[in-house]
Amino acid sequence: MIYTVTFNPALDYVVFLEGLVPGDINRSIREAIYYGGKGINVSGILRMLGQETTALGFVAGFTGHALEEGVNAMGIKADFIHLPEGNTRINVKVKHGDETEINGQGPVITPEALEELFCKLDGLNEEDILILAGSIPNTLPEDVYERILARLEGKGIRVVVDATKDLLLNVLKYHPFLIKPNNHELGEMFGKVLKGDDEIAFYAKELQKKGARNVLISMAGDGAMLVTEDGQTFRIGTPKGKVVNSVGAGDSMVAGFVAGYMESGDYKRALITGTAAGSATAFSEGLASAEMYAGTLAQAEQLIQ
């Protein structure tokens, strides 16, 4: 089973406007609601790719109830912890020219609720994959990722971590199966501005020296690079298409990689499916459909180096 954790999920309320006048009443031309959070995005793409997944995390209030219903309607098994106070956040995304976002803070996650999550994770075994993605709400301890990996150490669970800077660096000693910084984040970890594939590959291998098993570096329109635990380096370009949505593209890449690896046991194939899934979401208003994915997969298979 593949498990994802979303500490601070959200209802993403997307509002499309013809014009925006600050300080005045603005009327939308259409709206959309998505069930957001990096782990939930990963679970959604995994489900689309035929992988069974369980979404873990915290929900609260009437918005949490709506989010849980929506996740279940997507065919994702949800095993959320219900908080006694507050509401799951609503993130407002205003689409007019450049996107403007107003993200809610979310409910307070109590120590008791966090311990309940730990107990759920204690039930995982070596046949499972755990995906930790995204930032940590300010109501949780900053070392929560470390605490999870320390608790699971020695159980043979393959852990994927998609986070930035210290959140990522501090868990490398627990040898995560996969990490996915982008090229800018990779440079920031070492105080460098990376120029060219050789430098990116060099610093990816430095993360391996710190403990990471496989390092996947996304590079937006320039494609991606994978440095594997068995000493291989693969490079892939980006399928062609019109980018209409950057939200969830990185999560989709993680999901596509994991699904591809689960199906084939081959890292090269996993990079192809990860690239296809990430691009398919970037070319869609929401998460990628199976039809969009099929088109980007055909392209990605020709772009691998």
Phi, psi and omega in degrees: 000144175256125180248139173241150177238126174238107184289327186223069181293172184205153162274118178268112181260109185258124184243125179258128183237149171278329178208156181229118179243105180301140178082003181234171175281126178243133182250136182283157172261340170191164179223163174211150177237129177237155181262103195257171184125137189300317180295321178295320176300316179300314179299321180298316179289321176301318179298316179299328182271007173087013180262137177283136185213150175238127180265120176256158178157198185233137176226159181207148171067191184292329178289325176296321177297317179295320180295317180297318177298318181295319179297316178297322179294336177283356181087014180262131174286122179253134176230061185280153173266129184266120180276145186284341184225157176086187181223143169304139188288157171246126175256123180261126180239115183263118182259101173203102188067235174292139181287134174251133183239139171235108185259132178289165182275322180094168185281167176282127176264114185281159175303325179294320179292321179296319178296326177296320176296315179304319180295323176296317181292334177298339181277354180286154178225184188294347177275354186261157172240136178243128180246117177253123186220136171102180183279172182252127176301151184289355176271358179251154176295144184294340182262022186296324176297315178300317182297323179293311182294325177295321181293328184266356185302137177088357181266356178078014180281131177277116184252130175253131181236120176243091183212180186241155172042238188298325177304321181278311184301324185286347179258356185297331180295346178263007173057060177300146181297319182213138168234153184224074170282158167272173186296327179290317178297321178300315178297318180300325180298334182246009180066034184234155166256110188280134181234109174092161185296325183297317179292320179297315179296320181300313183283335171297319178292332174295324176292326175295322178297330179278350175136342181295141178277305180234137183239118178252119182250116177272145184226034178051235184291350180267004176095219184203163176227144177233126173249119190260163181292342179262017171090008179267151173231125179241145178233140180220144176274188184250130174303152181276140179171170180269120179284119179240354186199119177266345183288124177091355182293316178295320177298320180294324177297316178300313181298315180296322178297311182297316179298316180296321179290320179299323183282325190244336187068016186241125184291324179298316179295323180297322177296320179297311182291327176295316179296318180297316181292317179298316179294320181299321177290321178299332181269006183238159177289323176243212176290155186297145171270165177298325180293316179295320180297320180301321179291317180288330178296318179299322177289314184300327180296339179265356188254353184288143179238000000 
